[in-house]
């Protein structure tokens, strides 16, 4: 976050290049900059989906926090990793149209989960680093999809950069029969849970932010996010 007219708050850094996450943060009225992490996002052997999503989110936040170096004022790096889970199978971003087709056929007429790991790493002068993380899950039910609509959706190009080969906020909205849980989690960033995590991570022992300002994390006015070359 940036300073407001009454007090300094926490500098926010989004450790993600996702345009959907940038949009969700901006709509929440948060000022932030973007630094894209470079980490290995491969699940470890035997790693369960929820544990993988949480670890990947924390790895992203830590990678960016380490790259930025010592903080001159309170700074919070936000990491997120969203996966689609069918049973215990993780559906990542499809490599090609054939992979997208297989994923959409597998999801057709069934319930799956969208899981997001979220993590916040806080650095502040004279204070030890703080790190908090958790996993959020949302149940999503697809209606039965016809072969023609699957092909049309793939032809739109929308599935290719999304976990599970679909975006609920875009061309796949009509495929979803219902959800239980956080809608913004399905989009890519569970906002209510993230704001709670940010408040917990940046709150000092006297109920004040690490920078000495009040705990109202939404006090700063929204600004257009800046992409950092770091």
C-alpha positions as CSV (number, residue, x, y, z in Angstrom):
1,X,0.0,0.0,0.0
2,X,1.0,3.7,-0.2
3,X,0.9,6.5,2.3
4,X,-2.4,8.3,2.7
5,X,-3.0,11.7,4.1
6,X,-3.2,10.6,7.7
7,X,-0.6,7.8,8.1
8,X,1.8,5.6,6.4
9,X,0.6,2.1,5.6
10,X,2.2,-1.1,4.2
11,X,3.7,-1.2,0.7
12,X,2.1,-4.0,-1.2
13,X,3.8,-6.1,-3.8
14,X,1.9,-8.6,-5.9
15,X,4.1,-11.6,-6.7
16,X,2.2,-12.5,-9.8
17,X,1.8,-11.5,-13.5
18,X,-1.8,-12.5,-13.6
19,X,-4.0,-9.7,-15.0
20,X,-7.0,-11.2,-13.1
21,X,-5.3,-10.8,-9.8
22,X,-4.2,-7.3,-10.6
23,X,-7.8,-6.4,-11.4
24,X,-9.2,-7.9,-8.2
25,X,-6.7,-6.0,-6.1
26,X,-7.3,-2.8,-7.9
27,X,-11.0,-3.2,-7.5
28,X,-10.6,-3.6,-3.8
29,X,-9.0,-0.2,-3.6
30,X,-5.5,-1.3,-2.9
31,X,-2.4,0.4,-4.2
32,X,0.4,-2.1,-5.2
33,X,3.2,-2.8,-7.6
34,X,3.9,-6.0,-9.5
35,X,7.0,-8.1,-9.4
36,X,6.7,-11.4,-11.3
37,X,8.5,-14.3,-9.5
38,X,10.5,-17.0,-11.2
39,X,10.0,-20.3,-9.4
40,X,9.5,-24.0,-10.1
41,X,5.8,-24.6,-9.9
42,X,6.0,-28.4,-10.2
43,X,4.3,-30.5,-7.5
44,X,6.7,-32.6,-5.4
45,X,6.2,-36.4,-5.5
46,X,3.3,-37.4,-3.2
47,X,2.4,-33.7,-2.5
48,X,-1.3,-33.3,-2.0
49,X,-3.0,-30.5,-3.9
50,X,-3.8,-28.2,-1.0
51,X,-0.2,-28.5,0.3
52,X,1.2,-27.8,-3.1
53,X,-0.9,-24.7,-3.7
54,X,0.0,-23.3,-0.3
55,X,3.7,-24.0,-0.8
56,X,3.8,-22.5,-4.3
57,X,2.1,-19.4,-3.0
58,X,4.7,-19.0,-0.2
59,X,7.6,-19.7,-2.6
60,X,6.4,-16.9,-4.9
61,X,6.1,-14.4,-2.0
62,X,9.4,-15.4,-0.6
63,X,11.2,-15.2,-4.0
64,X,9.9,-11.7,-4.6
65,X,10.6,-10.5,-1.0
66,X,14.2,-11.8,-1.3
67,X,14.7,-10.2,-4.7
68,X,13.6,-6.8,-3.4
69,X,16.1,-7.0,-0.5
70,X,15.9,-5.1,2.8
71,X,12.8,-3.1,3.3
72,X,13.1,0.7,4.0
73,X,9.6,0.6,5.4
74,X,7.0,-2.0,6.0
75,X,6.4,-4.1,2.9
76,X,4.2,-7.1,2.2
77,X,4.7,-9.5,-0.7
78,X,1.6,-11.3,-1.7
79,X,1.9,-14.8,-3.4
80,X,-1.0,-16.8,-4.8
81,X,-1.2,-20.1,-6.6
82,X,-4.6,-21.4,-8.0
83,X,-5.2,-24.9,-9.2
84,X,-8.1,-27.0,-10.3
85,X,-8.5,-30.3,-8.6
86,X,-10.5,-33.3,-9.8
87,X,-10.3,-36.0,-7.1
88,X,-6.6,-35.8,-6.3
89,X,-5.6,-34.9,-9.8
90,X,-4.3,-31.4,-10.3
91,X,-5.4,-29.8,-13.6
92,X,-2.9,-27.1,-14.5
93,X,-2.8,-24.8,-17.5
94,X,-3.3,-26.8,-20.7
95,X,-0.2,-27.1,-23.0
96,X,-2.3,-27.3,-26.1
97,X,-5.8,-27.7,-27.5
98,X,-5.7,-31.4,-26.9
99,X,-4.9,-31.0,-23.3
100,X,-7.7,-28.4,-22.9
101,X,-10.1,-30.8,-24.5
102,X,-9.2,-33.6,-22.1
103,X,-9.6,-31.3,-19.1
104,X,-13.0,-29.9,-20.2
105,X,-14.3,-33.4,-20.9
106,X,-13.2,-34.6,-17.5
107,X,-14.9,-31.6,-15.8
108,X,-18.1,-32.0,-17.7
109,X,-21.1,-32.9,-15.5
110,X,-19.0,-33.2,-12.4
111,X,-18.0,-31.3,-9.3
112,X,-14.4,-30.2,-8.8
113,X,-12.5,-27.9,-6.5
114,X,-10.6,-24.7,-7.2
115,X,-7.9,-24.3,-4.6
116,X,-5.8,-21.2,-4.0
117,X,-2.8,-21.0,-1.8
118,X,-2.3,-17.5,-0.5
119,X,0.7,-16.2,1.3
120,X,1.9,-12.9,2.7
121,X,5.6,-12.2,3.6
122,X,6.1,-9.0,5.6
123,X,9.5,-7.3,6.0
124,X,10.0,-4.1,8.1
125,X,13.0,-2.3,9.4
126,X,14.2,-3.6,12.7
127,X,11.7,-6.4,12.8
128,X,12.0,-10.1,12.0
129,X,10.3,-11.3,8.8
130,X,6.8,-12.5,9.2
131,X,5.1,-15.1,6.9
132,X,1.6,-16.4,6.9
133,X,-0.2,-18.6,4.4
134,X,-3.3,-20.7,4.0
135,X,-5.3,-22.6,1.4
136,X,-8.9,-21.7,0.2
137,X,-11.1,-24.2,-1.6
138,X,-14.3,-23.6,-3.6
139,X,-16.6,-26.4,-4.9
140,X,-17.6,-25.9,-8.6
141,X,-20.1,-27.9,-10.5
142,X,-20.1,-28.1,-14.3
143,X,-23.2,-28.9,-16.3
144,X,-22.8,-31.5,-19.0
145,X,-20.9,-30.0,-22.0
146,X,-21.5,-30.9,-25.6
147,X,-18.6,-31.7,-27.9
148,X,-19.4,-28.7,-30.1
149,X,-19.4,-26.2,-27.3
150,X,-16.1,-27.6,-26.0
151,X,-14.6,-27.1,-29.4
152,X,-16.0,-23.6,-29.7
153,X,-14.6,-22.6,-26.3
154,X,-11.2,-24.0,-27.2
155,X,-11.2,-22.1,-30.5
156,X,-11.8,-18.9,-28.6
157,X,-8.4,-19.3,-27.0
158,X,-9.7,-18.6,-23.5
159,X,-8.7,-21.9,-21.9
160,X,-5.1,-21.7,-22.7
161,X,-3.8,-19.6,-19.9
162,X,-6.1,-20.8,-17.1
163,X,-5.8,-23.7,-14.7
164,X,-8.4,-26.4,-15.5
165,X,-8.8,-24.8,-19.0
166,X,-11.6,-22.4,-18.1
167,X,-12.2,-18.9,-16.8
168,X,-15.5,-18.5,-14.9
169,X,-15.4,-14.7,-15.3
170,X,-15.1,-15.0,-19.1
171,X,-16.3,-17.5,-21.7
172,X,-16.9,-20.4,-19.3
173,X,-19.6,-18.7,-17.1
174,X,-22.4,-20.6,-18.9
175,X,-20.7,-23.9,-18.2
176,X,-20.9,-23.6,-14.4
177,X,-24.1,-24.9,-12.8
178,X,-23.1,-23.7,-9.3
179,X,-20.4,-22.9,-6.8
180,X,-20.0,-23.2,-3.0
181,X,-17.5,-20.9,-1.5
182,X,-15.5,-17.9,-2.7
183,X,-16.2,-16.7,-6.3
184,X,-13.0,-14.6,-6.4
185,X,-11.1,-17.7,-5.6
186,X,-12.4,-19.3,-8.8
187,X,-11.3,-16.2,-10.7
188,X,-7.8,-16.5,-9.2
189,X,-7.5,-14.6,-5.9
190,X,-9.8,-15.2,-2.8
191,X,-10.1,-11.5,-1.8
192,X,-12.0,-11.8,1.5
193,X,-9.5,-14.3,2.8
194,X,-6.5,-12.4,1.5
195,X,-7.6,-9.2,3.2
196,X,-7.9,-11.1,6.5
197,X,-4.5,-12.6,6.0
198,X,-3.0,-9.2,5.2
199,X,-4.5,-7.7,8.3
200,X,-3.2,-10.5,10.5
201,X,0.3,-10.4,8.9
202,X,0.8,-6.6,9.2
203,X,-0.8,-6.1,12.6
204,X,1.7,-5.3,15.4
205,X,1.4,-6.2,19.0
206,X,-0.6,-3.1,19.8
207,X,-3.1,-3.6,17.0
208,X,-1.3,-1.3,14.6
209,X,0.4,-2.0,11.3
210,X,4.1,-2.7,11.1
211,X,4.7,0.8,9.8
212,X,3.0,2.4,12.8
213,X,-0.2,3.4,11.0
214,X,-3.7,2.1,11.8
215,X,-4.8,-1.4,10.8
216,X,-7.3,-0.1,8.2
217,X,-5.6,-1.7,5.2
218,X,-8.1,-0.3,2.7
219,X,-7.4,3.3,3.8
220,X,-5.1,4.0,0.8
221,X,-6.6,5.1,-2.4
222,X,-6.4,2.9,-5.4
223,X,-3.6,3.6,-7.8
224,X,-2.7,2.1,-11.1
225,X,-0.4,-0.9,-10.4
226,X,3.2,-0.4,-11.5
227,X,5.2,-3.3,-12.9
228,X,8.6,-3.4,-11.4
229,X,11.6,-4.3,-13.5
230,X,13.2,-6.0,-10.5
